[in-house]
């Protein structure tokens, strides 16, 4: 069967027809990804912008938070990096400030006495440069190719379960509980109705194979949320208002002038004087390992969902993907918004048909526009975007069918990879547990020779990663 001829320069560059897609599908998929991850423009400032550094100042300087400035820089860097990923790697993978990584920067680096926000962002730049070096030397890609295919499959499935939990938690459908850890949320609230309507609509449209099912569900759920908020004045969720929206749809105009003055506010080696070289090395190691494997897992999951992986479970243009991702850490530090990394929410766009880098370019353009049209972005609440993550989580979890569950040598490591990701809220933790379990099972079976030497090395690094706190205490760092 011959491949249809490309329809113009855009089609040829992004290989749209070759991958069985269309320009319209890529645009729609890019918008779905944007809506699924646009919350980062609001959430990143709340994490890194509301805590003072070790000198008592907030990010950007001053004795009070400046969230709008951080939001503008967050959207700008996300837009630039997503476009770069689309153009250089031609992969439907968008980037933004990484959750988890921004918390480490805020609470484990910037909060150290004497450390400034500029020092903390310098640590991020150092980590990004090191991980870029690992890519350019071929080490990062070599590690990725050394991972057994069943474990790569498990990584994709585990991320599916992980983003499902993210979606359910963001919508308030699942909540934390002291007695049972997790519990069903209060279903008698209006925001839950928005989530349920969006999820049911997404399921029905997907079952009927309607193009744009996910985007349609997001837009309809958003319209319902706006209607409810403007008639019932539900407000934001909190201790005094547990039935409120996680992020209520708000409208304060159409255009807001962005403030990009955060760009360039980093001090590359300032942290050495404040925390010492030993502590700096341990902090960089922790960030590097998490960054290293988060993206590895995400690109496998997206490649599998988009059916872009080769026989060994590798996506096309792997090196280019990893190079851009490494530059994301550097850009995040330079932009003072924390390390930018591949976003697993990109699977939402892939689930709606995206197959090429054009989708990432569309997502990036949407982020750039959001620096101007931030009030419009704020109209989409978590509850409206969460159904997309749940539906795509299901689609990704179906990959478990490709794992030989009767072979304990791959089944047990795969199982731990899948379950530990959502239970620890960390892709890197799940991958680390799976890698270590794989080595242990091979040792128990007397098949040491089956384990690639890079797996031994990475397994050892993950042991250090999991025991980093006792090591820091032992070294007095």
N, C-alpha and C positions, 0 to 999 in steps of 0.2 A: 504494500500500500504506500503510495507516494505522499510526501508531505506537501500540503498546499503552499503555493508561492507566497512570500511575504508581500504585504500591501503597503509599500512605502518605506521611507527611511526609518521612521519610528518603530515600525514593525520589525525591520531588519536588525536594528540596533539592540532591541530588547528581546528579539526572537519570540515575539508574541504568538504568531500563528504556529510556529514550530512547536511551541509548548501547549498548543490546544486552547489558547485563550483569545480574547479580543481586547481592543483598546477600552471599550466600554466596561468590560468585566474588570480590567485592571484598575480603572478609575474608581469603580464601585468598591472593589476590594481594598484599595488604599484608603478610602473614606471610612470603611468599616473599621479598619485597623486604627485609624485616627480616633474615632469615637470610642473605641474600646480602651485606648490608652491615654486619652486626653486628660484623664483625671490626674496624671502626673504633674500637669501644669499647676494644679491646685495643691496636690499632696506634697510635692517636693519642697515648696516654700514652707509648708507647715512643719516639716521635719527638720530642715536645716536652717530655717529662718526664725524659729521661735526659741532657740536656745543660745545663750551667750557662750563665747569661747573662754579660754583659760584666763583671759585678761578682763572679762566682764563686758565685752562688746559683742553686738550682734553682727551677723553677716552683712557686709556693706558698710560697716562702721556705724557708730551711734549707740545710744542706750535703749533703743526700741526697735522692734522688728520692722523690716521694710519688705513685706511680702510681695507687693506688686513688682518691685524691681527684680526679685528672685524669680518670679513667674515669667517675666519677660525674657530673662536670660535662659531659663529652663527651656522655654519654647524655641528660642533662637538656636541653641546648640542641638536640640532634638531635631529641628528642621534641617539644619545643615548636615548632620550625621546621617539622617535617614535618606536624604537625597544622595549623599556620597555612597551609601550602601547600594542604592538602586543603580546608580550610574557605573560604579566601579565593579561591583560584584554581580549585578543583574539578578538579585535574589529578593524575594518578597519579605524582607526582614527590616522592620523599623527599629530605631534606637531612641533612647531617652535616658534621663538620669535613673540609675538602677536603684530600686527599692532594696533595702537591706544594706547595700553599700553606702547609701546616704546616711543610714542610721549609724553605721560604724564610724563614718567620718564625724558625725555630730557628737555621739556619746563616748566614743573610744579614742578619738584623736583631738578634735577641737576643744573638748572639755578638759584636757590635761592642763594643770596649772602652768601658766606662762605661754601656752601655745595660742597663737592667733588664728583666725579663719584663713588668713593668707598662708600661714605655715601649713595648715591642714590641707589646703588645696594644692600646695606644693608637693605633699606626700602623694596625692592622687596623680599628679603629673609624673612623678618618679615611677610610680607603679605602672602607668601607661607606657612610658618609654621602655621599661624592662620587658613588659609583655610584648611590645612591638618588636623588640630585639629577638625574643623567642620565636616570633612568627617569621621574621626575615631570615633567621638561621635555619628555618625548617623544623625546629624542635616541636612547636605547638601542633603543626599539622602531622608530624610523625607520631606524636602521642595519640592524636585523634584516630589515625589509621591503624594504630596498634590495638585499639579497643575492639573486642570480639563483636561481631554483628548482633548476636542476641542481646548483648548489653546495650547497644545503640538503640535497638527496638524498645527495650525496657525504659530507656531514658525518655523516649517519645511518649510512651504510654504513661509514665509517671508524671510527666509534665501535663498530660491531659487531665489526670486526677487532681494535680496541683491547681491548675487554672479553674477547674470546676469549684474547688474549695474557695478560691479567691472570689469567684463570681457569687457564690452563695453567701460568703461572709460580707462582701461589699454591699449586697442587697439586704442584709439583715435576716435572711432566711435561716442562716445558721449563726449562732452566737456562742461566745465563750461561757462556760459554766463551771463553777468551783467544784461541784460534785462529780460531774460526768465529763469534764473537759470541754466537750461540745454539746450543744443542745439545739432543738428546733426553736427558732425565734418566735416572736409574737406575730402570729398570722392575721391578727385582727387589726392591722394598721393599713392606712392608705398607701404608703410606700411599697409594702409587700404586694398589694394589689397591682401596682405598676409593674413590679418584677414578674409576677405571675402572668399578667396579660402579655407582657413581652415574651416570656418564655413559651407560653402556649402558642402564641402567634408564630414564633420562630419554628417551633416543632411542626406545626400544621403546614406552614409554607415549605419547610424543608422536606417534609414527607410527600408533599405534592410537587416537589422539584421546581418550585418557583424561583426564578433567577432573582438574586438580590434579597433572599429571604431574611438574612441577618440584618442588613441595612434597613429594610422595611420595618422589622420588629423594633429596632432601636428608635427610628423616627416616630412610630406610632406610640411607643411607650413614653417617649419624651413629650409628645403632644398631650398625652393623658396626664403626665406629671405636672406640666405647666398649667393645665386646666384645674387640677386638684389644688395646686399650691395657690393659685390666684383666686380661687373661690373659697377654700377652707383655711388658707393660711397655716399650713401644717408646720413649717419651720424645720430647723435642723435637729437631728437626733442628738440627745444629750441626757444627762442624769435627770433633769427636770422635764424632758420631753422624749421619752424612750420610743415613742411612735413616730418620730420625725424622719425626714429624709437624711440619708448619709451625707449627701451634698444636694441641698434643695435647689431646684432650678431658679435662678435669679436673673433679672434683666435690669441693667443700669445704663443702657444705651447701646450703641452699635460699635463705635470706634473708641479706642483708648490709646493715647500716645505711649509707646513703650519706653522704658528706661533701661539702657544697656550698659550703664556705668560699672556694673560688676565685672565686665570682661577685662581680663588681664590682672585682676587683683589676687595674685598668688606669689608666694615666696618659696622658691625651689628648695633651698637648703635651710630655711629658717628654723625648721623643727629640730635640727641637730643640736642647736644650742639649748633648746627647751627640754627635750626628752632624751637626748643622747643617742648614739649610733646603734646600740643594741636594741633598744625599744623601737627605733625607727625601722630597723631590719625586720623585726617580728611583725610590726604593723603592716609593712609593705608586703611581706610574705602572705599574711592572712588575706589582704585585699587581692593580691595577685592570683592566689589559688582559687578564690571564689569567682573572680572575673574569668579566669582561664576556663573553668568548666561550666559556668552558667551558660556562656555563649555556645560552647560545644553541644550542650544538651538542647538548647533552643533551636539551633540550626538543623539538628537532626530531626527534631519534632516537626519543624516547618517543612523540611524537605520530604519527610515521610507523608505528611498530610497533602502536600502538593504533588506527590508522586515524582519527585525530582532526584531521588537517591539512586545511586548505581547499585550493582550487585553486592557490593561490600558495605552498603549503608552510608556512602559518602555523598554529600551534595555537590553540585557543580561549582567550580571556581572557589573551592574551599579556602585556598590561601588568600584570595582577595577578600572573602568574607571576614577572615580572621584579622587581616591587616586593617580593614576599616573599623572593626570592633576595637582593636587595640588603640587606634587613633581616637576612638570615642572616649577612652579613659583620659587621654591627654587633653582633648578638647573640653571635657567636663571639668578638669582641674583648671585649665586656662580660663574657662568661662565662670569659674567659682560656683558651679552648680552640682558638684560631685560627679563621679565617674559615670559616663554614658555607656550603656551596654545594650545588647540585643534584647528586645522586649518580647516575652512569650505571648503577649496579646496579639502579636502579628498573626498568630494562628487564626484569629477571627477573620481577618481579611482573606487568608488562604482558604478558610472554610467557605467563604463566599465566592471563591473562584480565582483569586489572585495567583499568578504563576510566575511573574517576572518582576524585575526591578522597577518597572514603571509604577507598580503599586506603592513601592517604598518612596518613590519620587513624589507621588500624589500625597502620601502621608506627610512627607517632609514639607511640601508646599502648604498643606493645611496647618502644620505647626507654625510655619513662618507667618501665615495669615493670622493665626491666633494671637500673635504678638500685637496685632492691630485690633482684631475683633474678639478680644478676650471676653467681653460681655456675652457674646453669642455662644462661645464654648461653654460658659457657665450655665447655659440652659439645659445641658444634658446631664442628668443626675446619674450617680452610680447605678441606681435601680433600673435605669433604662438600658445601660450598656452591659450589665451583668448577664442577662440571658444569652448573649453572644458567647461569653466565655463558657457557660454551662453546656451549650449545644456543641461547641467545638471541642470541649473536653471529652464529651461522649465519642465524637468522631475519632479523636486521637487515641482514646483508650481501646478502641477496636484493634489496635496494632498488636495487642497481647496474643492474638491468634497466631502470630508468626513466631512465637516462642515455644520451644519444645519443653512443655511442662513436666514431661516424664524423665527428663535428663536433669538430675539435681545439680550437675556442674554448671549449668546455665540458669536453671529454674530458680534456685535459691538466691543467687546474686541478683537476678532480675526482679524477684519478689521484693527484696529489700530495697532495691533502687526505686521501685514503684511506690511502695508504701511510705518510705522515709521522707520522700520529697514533700508531700502534703503535711505529714505529721510534724515535720520540723520547719515547714514554711521556707524551705531552701532547696534549690535545684542542686547546688554543689554538695550539700550534705547527703542527698540521696545518691548522687554519683559516687561519692567517696565511700559510702557504706557498701554499695554494690561492688566497687573495685576491690575493696579489702576482702569481702566475702568470697569473691571469685578466686582470689589467691589462696584463701584458707581452704576452700573446697578442693582446689587442684592439689594442694599440699596433702590434704587428707586422703586423696585418691592416689597419691604417689605419682602425679603427672606434672612434676615441676617443670619439665621441659616444654610443656604446652603453653606456659606463661611467657609472653613477650617480655624482654628485659625492660622495656619502657613501662610495662604494667607494674613490674616490681618497683621501679623508681617512683612512679606516681603513687603506688600503694603506700610506700614509705612516707612520701610527702603528705599524704592524707592522714597518716597516723600522727604526724607532727601537727597538722591542721586541727585535728580533733582534740589534741592535748595541749594546745597553744597556751591556755590560761595557766595550767600547772608549770609549764616551761617558763613563762614570763615570771611567775612567782618565784621559781627556783633561781632564776637569773637576777631577780630583784628589779626587773624591767617594768 
